[in-house]
């Protein structure tokens, strides 16, 4: 009996993820001496790691404040439910899949606060775009101002990346005042695309336009963008403190380079960032800051724990308080996706 198409897609998806995870873990572990890793952990300054944990948890407060700014035109949301659903969403992303967290977070908040689900989901798209432009700007600043000898070509690339990020923010500000322009631009593109791809593009553009309508004015977009600055500086500080805990040489501005590499790492769909997070952190430390493989590997393992474990524990606690399980969250994904399209 031939398995259904959905089952075949799931199997291929799982196989690709397993291969990616194994391959990236191999790249990460290559060149690492485990005895040296243990020695580096024993000699680490754990007070700095504890500070990194607090700073990392602080980023979820900043994420919540930024989200509240985006939600204000919809009627707003109180801090407590917005913070709880933010933490639950990220914990779900780490434990199950990033797609689950992105869909559940706006769905749970919309259900609790009586907001429109589709419009609430659209704010997540704006968040992702603000994150991308923020990381690009930080990376550009780091390449130009960190003092790391990267060569003329890389510095030029950093300047281009920073300029693209600023241009992206300018385009967002323009579209926030006139979101209807997206429809005319999209219409010219979908005519030449295959039907399925055209439908996907039209769905994304519709949600993006909805998100821009939520903003209603460039001033509201500027407020959300302003919250992105301390948010990503806080993320960079957590990376810097953990790296310095292992006596690895890196300036605070230099940590912006690591932020850029880790953004690529967490975009790879490995479970909980396993392998991808570790490899891209080690790659940045060894390539730009002259770190040896083993201490960089030790710092990568600890930073992964700092970034994922505390918020996951807090998210599981909130799930327990709400009487929810991971299995129930998986089942809610279909409900959330339907609500997103409403």
KOLLUM-307445 format. One record per residue (C-alpha): residue number from 1; residue in one letter; chain; x, y, z. Coordinates in Angstrom, 3 decimals, always signed. Example, Ala and Ser with C-alpha at 12.3 -4.5 7.8 and 13.67 -1.06 7.14 Angstrom:
2
  resi  resn  chain         u         v         w
     1     A      A   +12.300    -4.500    +7.800
     2     S      A   +13.670    -1.060    +7.140
***
This chain:
342
  resi  resn  chain         u         v         w
     1     X      A    +0.000    +0.000    +0.000
     2     X      A    +1.426    +3.397    -1.004
     3     X      A    +1.828    +5.806    +1.921
     4     X      A    +0.016    +9.135    +1.636
     5     X      A    +1.890   +12.102    +0.189
     6     X      A    +1.904   +13.967    +3.531
     7     X      A    +3.602   +10.989    +5.184
     8     X      A    +6.270   +10.857    +2.454
     9     X      A    +6.956   +14.587    +2.867
    10     X      A    +7.293   +14.178    +6.620
    11     X      A    +9.734   +11.310    +6.230
    12     X      A   +11.918   +13.242    +3.784
    13     X      A   +11.776   +16.288    +6.033
    14     X      A   +12.863   +14.174    +9.008
    15     X      A   +15.692   +12.541    +7.057
    16     X      A   +17.028   +15.929    +5.923
    17     X      A   +16.941   +17.287    +9.480
    18     X      A   +18.742   +14.205   +10.843
    19     X      A   +21.440   +14.490    +8.160
    20     X      A   +21.864   +18.209    +8.838
    21     X      A   +22.115   +17.637   +12.582
    22     X      A   +24.639   +14.812   +12.281
    23     X      A   +26.710   +16.689    +9.700
    24     X      A   +26.870   +19.912   +11.714
    25     X      A   +27.636   +18.054   +14.948
    26     X      A   +30.518   +16.327   +13.130
    27     X      A   +31.822   +19.676   +11.892
    28     X      A   +31.546   +21.094   +15.397
    29     X      A   +33.282   +18.159   +17.095
    30     X      A   +36.057   +17.948   +14.499
    31     X      A   +39.297   +19.159   +16.034
    32     X      A   +37.939   +19.233   +19.592
    33     X      A   +39.789   +17.516   +22.449
    34     X      A   +37.219   +16.495   +25.076
    35     X      A   +39.691   +16.596   +27.937
    36     X      A   +40.544   +20.178   +27.009
    37     X      A   +36.841   +20.988   +26.834
    38     X      A   +36.358   +19.695   +30.403
    39     X      A   +39.406   +21.630   +31.602
    40     X      A   +38.036   +24.800   +29.994
    41     X      A   +34.685   +24.324   +31.720
    42     X      A   +36.372   +23.742   +35.089
    43     X      A   +38.356   +26.938   +34.689
    44     X      A   +35.461   +29.047   +33.426
    45     X      A   +34.241   +32.066   +35.385
    46     X      A   +30.744   +30.862   +36.177
    47     X      A   +29.746   +34.198   +37.691
    48     X      A   +29.899   +35.628   +34.165
    49     X      A   +27.817   +32.700   +32.900
    50     X      A   +25.221   +33.430   +35.600
    51     X      A   +25.175   +37.043   +34.425
    52     X      A   +24.657   +35.828   +30.873
    53     X      A   +21.641   +33.785   +32.002
    54     X      A   +20.040   +36.876   +33.558
    55     X      A   +20.796   +38.975   +30.477
    56     X      A   +19.346   +36.280   +28.203
    57     X      A   +16.137   +36.133   +30.231
    58     X      A   +16.016   +39.928   +30.014
    59     X      A   +15.804   +39.646   +26.224
    60     X      A   +12.372   +38.047   +26.560
    61     X      A   +11.188   +41.042   +28.557
    62     X      A   +12.468   +43.298   +25.773
    63     X      A   +10.820   +41.076   +23.148
    64     X      A    +7.562   +41.400   +25.044
    65     X      A    +7.753   +45.196   +25.191
    66     X      A    +8.481   +45.338   +21.468
    67     X      A    +5.566   +43.010   +20.745
    68     X      A    +3.278   +45.156   +22.883
    69     X      A    +4.226   +48.134   +20.695
    70     X      A    +3.278   +46.152   +17.583
    71     X      A    +0.031   +44.978   +19.152
    72     X      A    -1.096   +48.427   +20.307
    73     X      A    -3.086   +49.239   +17.123
    74     X      A    -5.002   +45.950   +17.552
    75     X      A    -6.178   +46.955   +21.009
    76     X      A    -3.012   +46.137   +22.909
    77     X      A    -2.101   +43.347   +25.304
    78     X      A    -1.096   +43.339   +28.963
    79     X      A    +2.516   +42.531   +29.761
    80     X      A    +1.881   +39.306   +31.710
    81     X      A    -0.009   +37.341   +29.013
    82     X      A    +2.273   +38.713   +26.278
    83     X      A    +5.361   +37.624   +28.231
    84     X      A    +3.929   +34.186   +29.043
    85     X      A    +2.966   +33.461   +25.433
    86     X      A    +6.345   +34.759   +24.216
    87     X      A    +8.165   +32.342   +26.521
    88     X      A    +5.820   +29.453   +25.638
    89     X      A    +6.313   +30.173   +21.934
    90     X      A   +10.098   +30.139   +22.138
    91     X      A   +10.129   +27.039   +24.348
    92     X      A    +7.907   +25.281   +21.778
    93     X      A   +10.271   +26.352   +19.017
    94     X      A   +13.236   +24.851   +20.864
    95     X      A   +11.476   +21.623   +21.883
    96     X      A    +9.418   +20.902   +18.764
    97     X      A    +9.946   +23.222   +15.778
    98     X      A   +10.386   +26.910   +15.025
    99     X      A    +7.246   +26.911   +12.898
   100     X      A    +5.187   +25.681   +15.863
   101     X      A    +6.391   +28.487   +18.114
   102     X      A    +5.799   +31.199   +15.506
   103     X      A    +2.221   +30.064   +14.955
   104     X      A    +1.284   +29.279   +18.553
   105     X      A    +2.574   +32.463   +20.145
   106     X      A    +0.178   +34.853   +18.346
   107     X      A    -2.649   +32.303   +18.456
   108     X      A    -2.468   +31.826   +22.229
   109     X      A    -2.246   +35.557   +22.871
   110     X      A    -5.092   +36.392   +20.472
   111     X      A    -7.273   +33.795   +22.201
   112     X      A    -6.482   +35.136   +25.674
   113     X      A    -6.740   +38.841   +24.866
   114     X      A    -9.570   +38.739   +22.314
   115     X      A    -7.418   +39.992   +19.424
   116     X      A    -7.846   +39.179   +15.736
   117     X      A    -5.719   +36.020   +15.156
   118     X      A    -4.664   +36.843   +11.597
   119     X      A    -3.606   +40.377   +12.463
   120     X      A    -1.797   +39.153   +15.583
   121     X      A    +0.121   +36.620   +13.498
   122     X      A    +1.044   +39.393   +11.058
   123     X      A    +2.941   +41.177   +13.838
   124     X      A    +5.294   +38.157   +14.002
   125     X      A    +6.248   +38.764   +10.366
   126     X      A    +7.129   +42.371   +11.202
   127     X      A    +9.136   +41.124   +14.197
   128     X      A   +11.165   +38.802   +11.991
   129     X      A   +11.919   +41.587    +9.521
   130     X      A   +12.991   +43.909   +12.335
   131     X      A   +15.219   +41.143   +13.715
   132     X      A   +16.812   +40.590   +10.320
   133     X      A   +17.546   +44.273    +9.735
   134     X      A   +18.890   +44.665   +13.301
   135     X      A   +21.272   +41.725   +12.914
   136     X      A   +22.452   +43.006    +9.527
   137     X      A   +23.177   +46.447   +10.966
   138     X      A   +25.037   +45.018   +13.974
   139     X      A   +27.074   +42.756   +11.694
   140     X      A   +27.963   +45.703    +9.473
   141     X      A   +29.002   +47.810   +12.472
   142     X      A   +31.124   +44.961   +13.854
   143     X      A   +32.938   +44.368   +10.576
   144     X      A   +33.761   +48.080   +10.285
   145     X      A   +34.457   +48.976   +13.929
   146     X      A   +35.448   +45.870   +15.895
   147     X      A   +39.159   +46.164   +15.092
   148     X      A   +39.231   +42.592   +13.769
   149     X      A   +41.517   +42.218   +10.752
   150     X      A   +39.052   +40.886    +8.191
   151     X      A   +40.446   +42.361    +4.998
   152     X      A   +39.204   +45.085    +2.657
   153     X      A   +36.703   +42.870    +0.827
   154     X      A   +34.974   +41.758    +4.029
   155     X      A   +34.827   +45.347    +5.314
   156     X      A   +33.231   +46.392    +2.043
   157     X      A   +30.725   +43.556    +2.433
   158     X      A   +29.982   +44.726    +5.978
   159     X      A   +29.315   +48.258    +4.741
   160     X      A   +27.001   +46.912    +2.022
   161     X      A   +25.126   +44.728    +4.534
   162     X      A   +24.635   +47.696    +6.869
   163     X      A   +23.428   +49.883    +3.989
   164     X      A   +20.971   +47.190    +2.855
   165     X      A   +19.600   +46.947    +6.394
   166     X      A   +19.049   +50.720    +6.583
   167     X      A   +17.438   +50.688    +3.135
   168     X      A   +15.190   +47.834    +4.271
   169     X      A   +13.996   +49.862    +7.249
   170     X      A   +13.330   +52.825    +4.943
   171     X      A   +11.237   +50.625    +2.624
   172     X      A    +9.302   +49.252    +5.606
   173     X      A    +8.609   +52.805    +6.778
   174     X      A    +7.375   +53.731    +3.305
   175     X      A    +5.154   +50.671    +3.026
   176     X      A    +3.791   +51.180    +6.544
   177     X      A    +2.186   +54.373    +5.287
   178     X      A    +1.017   +52.834    +1.994
   179     X      A    +0.619   +49.036    +2.365
   180     X      A    -1.673   +48.907    -0.672
   181     X      A    +1.375   +49.353    -2.896
   182     X      A    +2.342   +45.754    -2.177
   183     X      A    -0.707   +44.468    -4.037
   184     X      A    +0.237   +46.182    -7.279
   185     X      A    +3.866   +45.041    -7.030
   186     X      A    +2.851   +41.457    -6.302
   187     X      A    +0.328   +41.310    -9.149
   188     X      A    +3.099   +41.842   -11.697
   189     X      A    +5.169   +38.995   -10.228
   190     X      A    +2.545   +36.274    -9.708
   191     X      A    +1.589   +36.311   -13.396
   192     X      A    +4.892   +34.660   -14.324
   193     X      A    +5.042   +32.163   -11.431
   194     X      A    +3.660   +28.603   -11.237
   195     X      A    +0.224   +28.470    -9.615
   196     X      A    +1.378   +26.926    -6.316
   197     X      A    +4.285   +29.319    -5.879
   198     X      A    +2.070   +32.256    -6.809
   199     X      A    -0.460   +31.206    -4.147
   200     X      A    +2.269   +30.988    -1.492
   201     X      A    +3.604   +34.402    -2.455
   202     X      A    +0.147   +35.956    -2.407
   203     X      A    -0.512   +34.470    +1.069
   204     X      A    +2.777   +35.818    +2.429
   205     X      A    +2.226   +39.252    +0.889
   206     X      A    -1.315   +39.369    +2.291
   207     X      A    -0.021   +38.627    +5.779
   208     X      A    +2.840   +41.095    +5.346
   209     X      A    +0.445   +43.800    +4.188
   210     X      A    -1.804   +43.010    +7.154
   211     X      A    +1.173   +43.465    +9.421
   212     X      A    +1.964   +46.816    +7.861
   213     X      A    -1.651   +47.870    +8.303
   214     X      A    -1.262   +46.991   +11.964
   215     X      A    +1.581   +49.496   +12.105
   216     X      A    -0.616   +52.151   +10.459
   217     X      A    +2.152   +54.745   +10.458
   218     X      A    +5.941   +54.976   +10.143
   219     X      A    +6.034   +56.351   +13.715
   220     X      A    +4.710   +53.056   +15.141
   221     X      A    +7.201   +51.102   +13.073
   222     X      A    +9.969   +53.370   +14.380
   223     X      A    +8.912   +52.617   +17.973
   224     X      A    +9.093   +48.870   +17.383
   225     X      A   +12.433   +49.286   +15.594
   226     X      A   +13.730   +51.288   +18.565
   227     X      A   +12.925   +48.374   +20.905
   228     X      A   +14.946   +46.116   +18.594
   229     X      A   +18.152   +47.985   +19.459
   230     X      A   +18.319   +47.168   +23.199
   231     X      A   +16.923   +43.706   +22.442
   232     X      A   +19.797   +42.727   +20.163
   233     X      A   +22.378   +44.521   +22.277
   234     X      A   +21.141   +42.368   +25.166
   235     X      A   +21.540   +39.213   +23.068
   236     X      A   +25.067   +40.328   +22.127
   237     X      A   +25.877   +40.998   +25.801
   238     X      A   +24.860   +37.459   +26.769
   239     X      A   +27.177   +36.097   +24.073
   240     X      A   +29.997   +38.402   +25.167
   241     X      A   +29.731   +37.456   +28.860
   242     X      A   +29.733   +33.722   +28.110
   243     X      A   +32.674   +34.056   +25.732
   244     X      A   +34.686   +36.084   +28.250
   245     X      A   +33.887   +33.492   +30.932
   246     X      A   +36.229   +31.179   +29.001
   247     X      A   +38.910   +33.885   +28.662
   248     X      A   +38.432   +34.006   +24.906
   249     X      A   +39.510   +37.346   +23.457
   250     X      A   +36.604   +39.264   +21.960
   251     X      A   +35.357   +42.835   +22.331
   252     X      A   +31.706   +43.628   +22.938
   253     X      A   +31.435   +45.048   +19.407
   254     X      A   +33.096   +41.880   +18.153
   255     X      A   +30.203   +39.889   +19.613
   256     X      A   +28.013   +41.422   +16.894
   257     X      A   +29.885   +39.251   +14.392
   258     X      A   +29.004   +36.179   +16.458
   259     X      A   +25.362   +37.334   +16.522
   260     X      A   +25.356   +37.290   +12.728
   261     X      A   +26.825   +33.797   +12.571
   262     X      A   +24.437   +32.431   +15.214
   263     X      A   +21.473   +33.919   +13.358
   264     X      A   +22.428   +31.693   +10.433
   265     X      A   +22.951   +28.779   +12.825
   266     X      A   +19.539   +28.948   +14.485
   267     X      A   +17.886   +29.324   +11.075
   268     X      A   +19.028   +25.783   +10.247
   269     X      A   +16.134   +23.519   +11.343
   270     X      A   +18.037   +21.196   +13.672
   271     X      A   +16.300   +20.156   +16.935
   272     X      A   +16.892   +22.883   +19.510
   273     X      A   +19.754   +24.274   +17.429
   274     X      A   +21.820   +21.128   +18.055
   275     X      A   +24.937   +21.168   +15.920
   276     X      A   +24.035   +24.288   +13.962
   277     X      A   +24.267   +26.654   +16.944
   278     X      A   +27.498   +25.064   +18.164
   279     X      A   +29.218   +24.928   +14.777
   280     X      A   +28.490   +28.514   +13.743
   281     X      A   +29.569   +29.884   +17.130
   282     X      A   +32.839   +27.935   +16.979
   283     X      A   +33.344   +28.996   +13.360
   284     X      A   +33.012   +32.691   +14.258
   285     X      A   +35.353   +32.404   +17.267
   286     X      A   +38.069   +30.486   +15.420
   287     X      A   +37.819   +32.430   +12.162
   288     X      A   +37.673   +36.000   +13.494
   289     X      A   +39.129   +35.887   +17.013
   290     X      A   +41.826   +33.233   +16.798
   291     X      A   +40.257   +30.949   +19.409
   292     X      A   +41.406   +27.339   +19.668
   293     X      A   +38.862   +24.647   +18.821
   294     X      A   +38.481   +23.122   +22.293
   295     X      A   +37.863   +26.257   +24.406
   296     X      A   +35.615   +27.622   +21.652
   297     X      A   +33.746   +24.297   +21.713
   298     X      A   +33.369   +24.468   +25.507
   299     X      A   +32.022   +28.022   +25.278
   300     X      A   +29.623   +26.946   +22.491
   301     X      A   +28.173   +24.169   +24.651
   302     X      A   +27.679   +26.482   +27.622
   303     X      A   +26.262   +29.323   +25.496
   304     X      A   +23.784   +26.905   +23.941
   305     X      A   +22.632   +25.974   +27.439
   306     X      A   +22.425   +29.649   +28.463
   307     X      A   +20.368   +30.479   +25.363
   308     X      A   +17.969   +27.526   +25.410
   309     X      A   +17.656   +25.893   +28.838
   310     X      A   +16.360   +28.668   +31.158
   311     X      A   +13.612   +29.882   +28.812
   312     X      A   +12.626   +26.285   +28.036
   313     X      A   +12.266   +25.481   +31.752
   314     X      A   +10.213   +28.654   +32.266
   315     X      A    +8.078   +27.818   +29.225
   316     X      A    +7.402   +24.293   +30.512
   317     X      A    +6.416   +25.782   +33.878
   318     X      A    +3.912   +28.101   +32.186
   319     X      A    +2.561   +25.188   +30.139
   320     X      A    +2.095   +23.178   +33.348
   321     X      A    +0.271   +26.109   +34.955
   322     X      A    -2.050   +26.332   +31.943
   323     X      A    -2.652   +22.577   +31.837
   324     X      A    -1.035   +22.230   +28.417
   325     X      A    +1.340   +19.553   +27.131
   326     X      A    +3.665   +19.452   +24.133
   327     X      A    +1.323   +16.924   +22.551
   328     X      A    -1.582   +19.326   +22.982
   329     X      A    +0.487   +22.127   +21.444
   330     X      A    +1.187   +19.977   +18.392
   331     X      A    -2.536   +19.346   +18.021
   332     X      A    -3.226   +23.064   +18.373
   333     X      A    -0.982   +23.839   +15.405
   334     X      A    -3.782   +23.101   +12.921
   335     X      A    -6.169   +25.347   +14.882
   336     X      A    -3.570   +28.108   +14.950
   337     X      A    -2.880   +27.818   +11.213
   338     X      A    -6.590   +28.060   +10.409
   339     X      A    -6.909   +31.092   +12.683
   340     X      A    -3.881   +32.683   +11.011
   341     X      A    -5.675   +32.559    +7.647
   342     X      A    -8.891   +34.033    +9.003
***
